[in-house]
């Protein structure tokens, strides 16, 4: 049997926070374990329409109808965290069921295109100790296992096309200052190049992180074109915690996902981002 060739396209989404009243929710609502039913808010319905547009329109356009791998980069469920009251249910099984319903059609579409599905573990406060709830979800979605047999992994070194290399991990540092938003993103790329040089490993063409819920891209020229460090947007509206954080409290949510692609001459990224309109003056 011939070895599978990595597609030249990788689609990345993260931070859907299924189970949060401000996270991504199916427009049909959510049946709850105790027999109740949760109906999504007006804004949740809008975000779900963008979710469908992302997969049905944007992904086929940017992948040019070619095969694509799918990487979910952490925080698929919201969990029960920090004493918060914004969950639709504190029964995490309800949350895992919703996350599975949201992701399963697009995992199937990925495989139909000829690609593979990969799942990265997010924040323990959301997805359980050692990411155990995300591991449970990744098993249900039949994510590709790593060498230890984990379906949800902490990091992923991923080939892109014939000779591209990307590194995926959920967490990255944050900042309260918009003027320094790129600092940790650039530092992450520099650190990986330093580590690769120390041990004579191949450095990545693309570094992909999430966690911040804000999309940003830093590109540095190199011999083959550019090295890129990118942070994905999210699929969650502003929570009560966000209203207290400097910088985040005055900005609007960024909703969307990204593409990593091996082009004809280099490896590049494209980001699709929607923003929520700010409140109307009264």
N, C-alpha and C positions, 0 to 999 in steps of 0.2 A: 504494500500500500504506500503511495506517495505521501510525503509529509505535507501537511497543510501550509500554504503560503499565507503569511499575515496580510490582511487587507491593507490598502493604502489609506483607509479611513477609520477613524476612531471617534465615536460620539460619546460625550461625557456629560452626565447630569449628576446632581448631588442635592442633599439638603431638602428633601421633599417634606420631612417632618410629618409623615402620615400619623394621624391621631390627634393632631393639634387643631383647634378651632381656627387657627390662622395658617395652617399648613395646607398642602395640596390635598384636595378631597374630590372624589368622584362625584359628578353632578347628579347621580342617582341617590346620593346620600349613603349612610352607613348603617346597616343592621347591627344592633348591639347584642352582646351575649345575654343580657337579662330580658330581651324581648322588645326593648325600646328601639328608637330609630333617630339618627341624627341627620338633619337637613343642612346642607352647606349654606353659608352666607352669600350675599350678593357678590362680594369681592372674591370669595372662593370659587364661585361659578365662573367669574371672569378669568381667574388664573387657570382654571381647568380648560377653558376654551383655548388659552394660549398653549397649554400642554398639548392639546390635540393639534393645534396649528404647527407647533414645533416638530412633532413626529410625522404628521401627514404631509406637510408642505415643505418645511425648511430642511429636514434631514434628506429627503429624496433629491432636493435641489443641490445641496452642497456636496453630496456624495456621488452625484451624477449617475445615479442608478447602479453604482458599483457595490460590491460587498462592503460591509462595515461591522467592526467590533463595537460593543457597547460596554462602557465602564461606568458603573455607579460608584461615585466617589464619597460615600459615607453619609450617615444620618438619614436613613430611610424612614425611621420612625421617631416619634417625639419622646416616648417613654414617660416616666413619672419623675420629674426632676425639680430640684430647687424649691420645693413647696409650692409649685405653680398650680393654677386652677384652670388653665386654658385647654386642657385635654378634653376630647369628646368622650373619653372613657379612660379610667385608670386600670382597666383590664387590658394589659398589653397584648393579649391575643386579638382583641378587636383592632388594635393598631397594626399588628403584623398582617392580619387578614386584609386590611385596607391597602397597605403597602404592596402586598402581593397582587391585589386586583388592579392597582395603578400601573405596576411595572410589567406584569406578565404579558400583555399584548405586544409590548415593544421589545421584550426579550424574544418573543416568538418571531417578530418581524426581523430582528437582527439575525436570528438563525436562518430564517427563510432567505435572507440576502446572501448567506454563506459565511456569516460571522459567528463570533463567540461572545458570551456574556461573562463579565468579571465584576466582582463585588468587593469594595473596600470598606473596612470597618471605620466607623466614625467615633463620636464622642461617647465615652462610657456613661455619662449622665443621661444620655438619650437612648443609647442602644444596648445598655446593660454592661455588667462587669465583663471585661475582656471582649466586648462586642458580641455577647452570647445571643442576644435577640437578632442581631444582624446575621449571625451565622445561621440561626433558625430560618430566617427569611431567605438567605442565599441558597440554602438546601432546597427549599420549596421551589425556587426559581431555577434550580439545577445549574448554578454558577460553576464555571470551570474551577476545579480545585488546584491549589498549589502543591508543592512537593510534600508538604506535611498533611495533606488531605483537607485543609481548611477551605471551605467554600467562600467565606468572607475573610479576606486577608488584610493585614495591616498596610502592606505596600505592594506595588506591582511594577516590575520592569517590563515594558511592553514594546515589542517590535512593531514598527509602522512601515508597511510596504517592504521594499527590498532591503533597505539599510538604515531606516530611521529608528530612533530609540526614544521612548518617553518613560518618565518616572511618575507614578501616581501615589499619593498619600493624602489623607484627609486634612490634617492639621497644618496651620501656618500661623505665625504671629500676627497680631492686629495692632492698630494704632488709633488714637483718638483724633489725630490730626490729618486732614485731607492733604496737607502739604507733604506728609511723609508716608502716604499710603503705599508708595512703591518700594519703600526701604526693605521691608521683610521679604518682599517678592524677589527683588534683586539679590538679596542676601542668600535666599534659598538656592538660587541658580549658582551663585558664586561658591557656596559651600559644597555643592555637588561636584562642581568642576575641581575644587581643591581636593576632595576625597578621591575622585577618579585619578587625579594626577599623582597623589601620594602612593596609590596602590596599582598604578598603571592599568586602570580599567577604562573602558570606553565611556566618555561622558554622555549625558542625555542631550538630545536635540530639543526636547520639550520637557519642562517640569510642570506638573499639573497639581494644584492644591484646591481646597474648598474651604469650608468652615466659616469664613468671614461673611458670607452672603453678599459679597460685593465683587463684581467682576473687574479685573484689571490685568493688563498684559505688559510685560517688560521684554523688549527684544534687544539683544546685543549682537553686533555683526561678528561672524567668524568665517572660517575658510570656506565652508559649504553654503554660506548665506547668512542665517541667523540662528542663534540659540534663544529660545523663548521660555519665559516663566509666566504662567497664566493661572489665575484664580477664577473658579467658576462662579456664576451667579447662583441663586437659590430658587426655591419654589415655596417660600414662606413669607407671609406678610409680617408687619411689625408686631412683636409681642410686647407685653408690659415691661419686660426687661430692657428691650431696645430703647424705650422712651427715656431711660435713665443714663444711657451711654453717650458720652461726648462724641460728637461727630455723627454717630448713627441716629441720634434722636432728631436731628434736623434734616436727614436725608430720607428719600423714599426707597421702598424695597426695589431690588433689582431681580427680575425673574427671567430665567432662561437656561441655556446650556451652550456647549462649545463643540467644535469640530477640530480634530487634529488630522492633518492630511499630508501625505507625501505627494507633492506636486511634481511637475516635470523637472524642476531645478532645485527645489529645496523642500524642507519640512515646514509647514506653516499652520497657524491656527485661525479659526474664525469664530466669533462669538455672536450669539443671538440674545439680545437683552430687551426686555420690556420693562417700563417703569410704571408705577402707580401714580395717577395724577394727585397732586397735593390738594388739600382742602380748599374750597372756594371761599373767597372773602365774604364776610357777612356784615 
